[in-house]
Amino acid sequence: MVAALLAYESDAAVVEGNIYTLYLDLARDAIVRVNSVPEQIKVAKDGRYSFELPPGAYVLTATLGDDGDFFAEENVTIKGEGTYNIDIIMIPVLDSMDEDDEFFEEIEKDYEVGVVEKTTRIGLYVTAVVIIIVLIGLLYMHRLMFKKERVYEGKERGEEKGEKKEEIFEERKDGKQGKEEKAEKAERGEREGGRIDGKLDIDLEKIKSEAEEQLEKLVEYIKTEGGRVTQKDIRKKFPFSEAKISLMIAELEDKGVLKKIKRGRGNIIILK
């Protein structure tokens, strides 16, 4: 038995480290367990723990709070003597989200609605581009026809050099009136095209402004909740579909404003 104890002490390794909360503060008074035989339990008064373990595979668990409000679990494999430094970060324990098939069907419907809205906006953009292309094509055809008319008039004037000056004057007068009418039509078409483009710009700016305002309200709500909420809480607060809320969170995450952490069947949203 003495020989076994000496062999245990010679092969034992030290597993130690700090315990942190989600905000990287030391988790003082956390309870740390390791599934050795017998099980070892320690209270990290200063946020630090240490165990002596023989070679083998173990699971370290840490809890904090009267009801285990914070929890963490780490796997460690001891292959020989030495010191293993393993820091543990605990995260809040959320109540399991009781959701049924109807909830997921609602998410699917909301996602389809979001796709339709996005497709509608793309359709508006495409329609505007087509209208602009058509207007440019009409202007080009108008200029081409006008150029052909000028060439034809030049030929007629060359063939009618022997005619009287009064007839030449009348032809020039008619040509001038035709030019003025064509110019008026071109100007009218450009004004109508400008109204269409202006209206589209106003609609796009309005959509963009409303989207930015909704994102700002979401960020302000998370701030009032201490910088951390669940996605389920956001859905209760805002009258948006689950799909739209997911898109808003993804956009803010891409901008570096917040961070999303997957926990069970729910998500934790934290401001950076």
Summary of the structure (lengths in Angstrom):
residues: 272
radius of gyration: 38.1
end to end distance: 55.6
largest distance: 138.0
contacts: 690
relative contact order: 0.09
helix: 55%
strand: 24%
